[in-house]
Amino acid sequence: MEMHQLTYFVAAAEAGSMTLAARRCRVAQPSLSQQVRKLEDGLGVELFDRVGRGVVLTDAGRALLPRARRILGEVRETRENLRREIEGGAGRLTIGAIPTIAPYLLPPVLAELRGAFPGCELIVREDLTANLVEAVVDHELDVAITSKPIDHELVEVEVIGSEALLVVTPAPHPLATVGKITLSDLREQATVSLHEMHCLGEQIGAFCAASGVRPDVVCRTTQLATVLEFVRLGLGVSLVPAMACACDTSGERSYLRLARKQPTREIALIRRHGRTQPIASRGLSGRIGIHLQRLESRGLARLGGGVDSLPA
């Protein structure tokens, strides 16, 4: 028993004619008659008496008609409800982010998603880049926000934007009033470093090595919040993402741009190749991009004079 067979049966019962039913269903009359006959063969009963050019329901046909109408109605209702739920974003979105992005970018993005898709269940995972990539590949995550480079043949990488890496010092510090500083200014500074288990720590280490800077690392930690707190306490200076500056309202740290060789990192959204994305993930890169720009504007305001623009 197939849906189109029930549709043709109901149409023929209501029209009293295979020919009229075929016109209503926009199919050839022989095709409709053949499918009704297959339905009868499958059920093992005659549903119609063929009389002249018309058809009349048998007892079996009269018994089937209300059931067929109910089945077709439930299928239509299911289809409509499913389409409405999908278009409304119902379902689940699993999203990951690296720890140096998650606390700054995820809250406003997820708040916006909740407002746009109230029926969507949001599941969030904060983890290191390598773990997020594997989770995307293994279908544990739909998407993840990370920074480049990402090199995996099964992962699709969409670059959303970039942000500057800024020097952060305690507020009462000789460099804090300079506005812009040079790499030579950093060579004599004690440094608080993010561990290279983080991609940001690895990127900062590569930048320093390429620039010929060998920082005097007095503390290495796995948490960006810990780096910022140690800087506040005067243990040293550090390089941190601009979004940390944008979200720092304490007034106990100063953020400065490097004068000539400004390091940056690219922010990317990763997905697995070939996966159908949840409705709620559509436009996600645009939302992230908007909030990146907002963080940039806030960071500019807190950097103060002497800075024209952070990288887009």
N, C-alpha and C positions, 0 to 999 in steps of 0.2 A: 504494500500500500504506500503510495507516494503522494506528496502534497498536490502536485499538478493533476493527478488522477481524481482526487477528491474535489478539486476546484472544477474540473470538467463535469463531474457527476452532479454537483450542486447546480451548475449553470444549466445543464440539460434538464434537471428536475424542475427548475424554476421556469425555463423557457418552454418546456414540453416539446422540444425539437432539438435534434442534434445540429441541424443547420443553423438555427438561431443561436444556439449555445456557442457554436464555433465562431460566429460573427462577434458575439459579446467578448469572447476570450481572444479574439484576433489570431485564430489558428485555422488551418485547413480542416474542413469537416471530416475527411477520412482519418486525419491524425487524431482528432478528438474522439471519434467513434472507436478507434483502435485502442486508445488509452482507457476508455470506459470499459471496453471488453476485457482488457488486461486486469482491471480492478475487479470485475466480476469473476474472472478466472481465479484470481488470487484469493478472493473471499469464498469461492465455491458456491455462489448463488447468483441468480438472475436479478438484476436491480431494476430492469425496465422490460416492459412488453413493447416490442416494436409494432406499432399499429399505423398502417398507411405511411404518411410522411412524418408522423410524430412518435413520441414515446410516452408511456404511462408507467408510473412507479408500481413495482410489485410490492408485496408485503415486506420483503427484505429491503427494498429501496426506501419504503416509508420509514422503516426502523433505522436505517442508516442516515437518513437526511438530517435529523436534528444533531446527531453525533458528528457528522461531517461539518456542519455549520459551526458547532462548538469548537472542534479541532482547528478549523481554519481561523476562527476568531481569536483563539488563544495564540496561534502562530503570529497573526498580525499584531496582536497586543505585545507579544514578546519582542517582535522585531522593532516596534515603535519604542518600547521602553528601553531596549538595548541601545538603540541609536541615540535616544535622549540622554541616557546615562553616559555613554561614551563621549558625546559632544559636550556634556557638562563636566567632563574630567573625572567621573567616578572611577574608582579603581585604586591603584597604588603606584606611588613613585618612590623609588629608592635612589637616594642621592648621596654621594660622598664628597668630601672635601679634605684637603690637606690642612694640618693644624695651624699653619701660618696664614691661612685664608679663612677658615671656617668661622672663627669668632667675629670677624669683621664683616664678611660678606653674606654668610648664610642667614643670619637673623632677618635682615630686611627682605632678602629674596624669598625666604620661606613664608614670611608674613604676607607678602604680596600674593604668593601662590595660594595660600589658604583662603585669602579673600576672593581670588578668581575661581578657585576650584574647591569649594567647601566640602564636596563629597569625596575628595581624594585623600587617601591615607598616605601621609608623608613619613618615610623612614629614612633616618639620617645616620651616616657613618663618618666619623672623623678618623683619618688614618694616614699613614705615610704613602707617598706616591706609588712605590712598588706594590704595596698591598692593595691600593685602590685600582691599579691597572689590572691586577689579577682578579679582583672582584668583578670588574666590568667584563673581563674575558669569560669568567665562570658564570655569568648571568646573575650574580648576587646583587649587583648594582645596575640601575638603568643608565645613570650618568655619574660623572665625577668632575669636580672642579679642582684643577691642579695647575702646575706651571710646567712649561717646557724645559728641557726636551723630553718627549715621550717617544719611545721607539718600540713598537710592538705591531706586528703585521695584522693582528686582528682588531686593532683599536683605531677608531676614527678620531682625529684630533681637529678641533675647531678653535682657532686662536680668537679670543674675544677682545683682548687689549693688552696693554703692558703698564707697568708701574715702576716708578723710580725706587731704588734702594737708597735710604738716607742715613746719614751719620746721626746717631743719637748720643747726647751727652747729658750729664746732670745739669739742672738749670744753673746752679752757681759753678760755672766752669769757664776757664779762659777762652775756649773756642766758641762758647755759646753766643758771644757778641759779634763774631766775625761775619756771619751771614752765609758766606761760602768759604769752604776750606779746600785745601789741596791734599793730595796723597802724602806729600812730605809732612804735612801737619799730623798725619796719623801714625807716622813711623815711630814717634816717641811716646805714643799713648798706650797705656794698659788697655787691654781689650777683653770684653766679655763676648764669647762666641756661641752661636747656636751650633749644636752638634751636627756633623756631616751625615748623620742618619737621615736628616731632613734634606730635601732637595735644595731648600734655600741655603742651608749651611754649606752644602756642596758648591752651590753657585757662588756664594760669597768667597769661599776658599779659592775657587778657580779664578775669580776676579782679582783677588789679592796677589795670587801667584803670577798671573799674567801682567800685573802692574808693578811687579817687583817689590811688593810690600810684604814684609814678614811681621805680622802683628805679634805683639807681646801678650799672648793669651794667658790671663790670670784665672779665668773661669770658663768652663765649657758646659752647657746645659742643654737639655732636650726640649725645653719649653720656652717659647718666645716671651710669655708673660714673666718668666723668671729672669730672662735676659734684661727686660725693661726694669724690673725691680732692682736688680743688681746695679744697673746703670744709675738708677735713682739714688741708691745708697753710696755711689761714688767709687765702686770697684773698678770701673773702666768705662770705655765708650764702646759702641757697637754699630754695625750696619743692620738696618731693619727695613721692612717694606713700608712704603709711604702710607698704606692704609692704617698702620699702627699709629702714625702721626695723626691721621684724621680722627681717630677714635680716642686719642689721649687728651682728656680734659683736665688732667691733674695740675698742670702748670709746673710740675717738678722735673721735667725733662725738656731739653731743647733739641730741635731737629734741624739739620743743616744739609744743604746740597753740596756735593763735590763740585769744584769750580770747573774742571775741564773734562774729566773722564767719568761721566755719570753712569753707574751701573743700573741696569733695569732687569726686570723679569717679565716674561710673557705669561699671561693668564689664559688657560685653555679649558675647554669643555670636552671631555672624552666620552665616547660611546663605543659599543661593540659593533663591528661591521655586520650588516645584515639583520640587526634587531629592529623590530617595529617598536617605536617609542611611544610611551603613554601620552595621551592628549595633554596632560599637565606639563609635560616636558617641552612641548612646542612653544617656541618663543622664549625658552629659558635663557638662551645665550643673549637675547636682547635685553631681558630683565637684568641679567648679571652685568652687561655692558653699561646699562643706565646707572646701576648702583656703583660700579667702578668709577664712573665719571663724577658721581656725587661725592664719593670718598676723595677723589682727586681735588675737587673744589674745596672741600673742608680742609684737606691737607695744605693746600695753597694758602688758605686764610691763616693757618697756624704757623706756617713757615715764616711769615712776616716779610719784610722788605727784601729787595734784591733778588727775588725769584719771579720769573716771568711765567713759567708753565712747567708742569710735570709732563712726562711722556704720556701720550694718549694711549 
